[in-house]
Amino acid sequence: MTWIARPDHPAPEDVARLLATVPEWFGRPESNAEYVDAARTMETWTVRDDAGTVVGVTLIDRHFPHVAEVHLIVVDRAVHGTGVGTAMVAACEADALARGVRLLEVKTLGASDPDPAYARTRHFYEKQGFLALEETELWGENTPCLIMVKPLPAGDRAALA
């Protein structure tokens, strides 16, 4: 199946449902509540299956005109490894290029925490072209935050979209 990510309406119920399918990444109730709350207002991209059910959600935060942050990517466990996440990153990147964005940013758990699930997450983002920028204590001393960025090409952005 070829997955297509599209801008969508806020989807907090879908975010809550999808987070529950992958507790090894999203096992902190307070963090999940924050993601669900963010899904009420943030720019939302979804991937839907043939029946119209949301199987992936990406939330985008725009701090400045030249940067877009991937605030959340969550994919239903049932479709992990089938290209849903890749489709979402590609669609958000194409949209960013069309808007003149120069950097995509994402934050994830840093490598100084040995969590194997997040090793897979970092590998996914690296495959998408993101580069590790800095590991910080932004989320507290016991939760290392890795900031990753993906530089986007300069030039005629409208032609690239």
C-alpha positions as CSV (number, residue, x, y, z in Angstrom):
1,M,0.0,0.0,0.0
2,T,1.2,3.5,-0.8
3,W,0.5,5.8,2.2
4,I,-0.4,9.4,1.7
5,A,-0.1,12.1,4.4
6,R,-2.3,15.1,4.2
7,P,-3.1,18.1,6.4
8,D,-6.1,17.3,8.5
9,H,-8.3,18.8,11.3
10,P,-7.2,18.5,14.9
11,A,-7.3,14.8,15.9
12,P,-6.8,14.5,19.7
13,E,-8.9,11.3,20.0
14,D,-6.8,9.7,17.3
15,V,-3.6,10.8,19.0
16,A,-4.7,9.3,22.3
17,R,-5.7,6.0,20.5
18,L,-2.4,5.8,18.6
19,L,-0.3,6.6,21.7
20,A,-1.9,3.7,23.5
21,T,-0.7,1.3,20.8
22,V,3.0,2.0,21.4
23,P,3.5,2.3,25.2
24,E,7.3,1.6,24.9
25,W,7.6,5.1,23.3
26,F,4.6,6.8,25.0
27,G,4.3,5.3,28.4
28,R,4.1,8.4,30.5
29,P,0.5,9.5,31.2
30,E,1.5,13.1,31.8
31,S,3.4,13.4,28.6
32,N,0.6,11.7,26.6
33,A,-1.9,14.1,28.1
34,E,0.3,17.0,26.8
35,Y,0.4,15.4,23.3
36,V,-3.3,15.0,23.3
37,D,-3.8,18.6,24.4
38,A,-1.3,19.8,21.7
39,A,-3.3,17.8,19.1
40,R,-6.3,20.1,19.8
41,T,-4.4,23.2,18.4
42,M,-1.3,22.2,16.4
43,E,-1.0,21.8,12.7
44,T,-2.0,18.2,12.1
45,W,-1.1,15.8,9.3
46,T,-2.6,12.3,9.1
47,V,-2.3,9.1,7.2
48,R,-5.5,7.1,6.8
49,D,-6.0,3.5,5.8
50,D,-8.4,2.4,3.0
51,A,-11.3,2.5,5.5
52,G,-10.5,6.1,6.5
53,T,-9.1,5.2,9.9
54,V,-6.2,7.4,11.0
55,V,-3.1,5.1,11.3
56,G,-0.5,7.9,11.8
57,V,-0.5,11.5,13.1
58,T,2.2,14.2,12.8
59,L,1.9,17.5,14.8
60,I,3.9,20.4,13.4
61,D,4.9,23.5,15.4
62,R,6.1,26.6,13.6
63,H,8.4,28.6,15.8
64,F,9.8,30.9,13.1
65,P,9.1,31.2,9.3
66,H,12.4,29.4,8.6
67,V,11.9,26.4,10.9
68,A,9.2,23.8,11.4
69,E,9.4,21.4,14.3
70,V,8.0,17.9,14.2
71,H,6.4,17.9,17.6
72,L,5.0,14.4,17.4
73,I,4.9,11.5,15.1
74,V,2.9,8.5,16.2
75,V,2.0,5.5,14.1
76,D,-0.3,2.6,15.0
77,R,1.7,-0.4,15.9
78,A,-0.3,-2.5,13.4
79,V,1.3,-0.6,10.5
80,H,4.9,-0.1,11.9
81,G,7.5,-0.6,9.2
82,T,5.1,-0.1,6.3
83,G,6.1,3.5,5.4
84,V,3.5,5.5,7.3
85,G,6.2,7.6,9.2
86,T,8.2,8.1,6.0
87,A,5.2,9.3,4.2
88,M,4.4,11.8,6.9
89,V,8.0,13.2,7.0
90,A,8.0,13.5,3.2
91,A,4.7,15.3,3.1
92,C,5.7,17.7,5.9
93,E,9.0,18.3,4.2
94,A,7.4,19.1,0.9
95,D,5.0,21.5,2.6
96,A,7.9,23.1,4.5
97,L,9.9,23.6,1.3
98,A,6.8,25.3,-0.3
99,R,6.6,27.7,2.7
100,G,10.3,28.7,2.5
101,V,11.3,26.7,5.6
102,R,15.0,26.1,5.9
103,L,15.2,23.7,8.8
104,L,13.1,20.8,10.1
105,E,13.6,20.1,13.7
106,V,12.6,17.2,16.0
107,K,13.4,16.4,19.6
108,T,13.7,12.8,20.9
109,L,15.3,10.9,23.7
110,G,19.0,11.1,23.5
111,A,21.5,8.3,23.1
112,S,22.8,8.7,26.6
113,D,19.6,6.9,27.6
114,P,20.0,3.2,26.5
115,D,16.3,2.7,25.7
116,P,16.1,0.4,22.6
117,A,12.8,1.8,21.3
118,Y,14.4,5.3,21.1
119,A,17.5,3.9,19.4
120,R,15.0,2.8,16.6
121,T,13.5,6.3,16.7
122,R,16.8,8.0,16.2
123,H,17.7,5.6,13.4
124,F,14.4,6.4,11.7
125,Y,15.1,10.1,11.8
126,E,18.6,9.6,10.6
127,K,17.3,7.7,7.6
128,Q,15.0,10.6,6.9
129,G,18.1,12.9,6.8
130,F,18.0,14.4,10.3
131,L,21.3,15.1,11.9
132,A,22.0,15.1,15.7
133,L,22.6,18.7,16.8
134,E,22.7,18.7,20.6
135,E,21.8,16.5,23.6
136,T,20.5,18.7,26.4
137,E,18.7,18.5,29.8
138,L,15.7,20.4,28.4
139,W,13.4,17.6,29.7
140,G,15.2,17.2,33.0
141,E,18.4,15.5,34.1
142,N,17.0,12.0,33.8
143,T,15.5,12.5,30.3
144,P,18.2,13.5,27.8
145,C,16.7,15.5,24.9
146,L,18.4,15.1,21.6
147,I,17.7,17.9,19.2
148,M,17.9,16.8,15.5
149,V,17.7,19.0,12.5
150,K,17.3,18.5,8.8
151,P,18.6,21.3,6.6
152,L,16.4,21.9,3.6
153,P,17.7,23.1,0.2
154,A,17.7,26.7,-0.7
155,G,16.5,27.9,-4.0
156,D,13.1,28.0,-5.8
157,R,11.0,26.4,-3.1
158,A,7.8,26.5,-5.2
159,A,9.4,24.4,-7.9
160,L,10.5,21.8,-5.3
161,A,7.0,21.3,-3.7
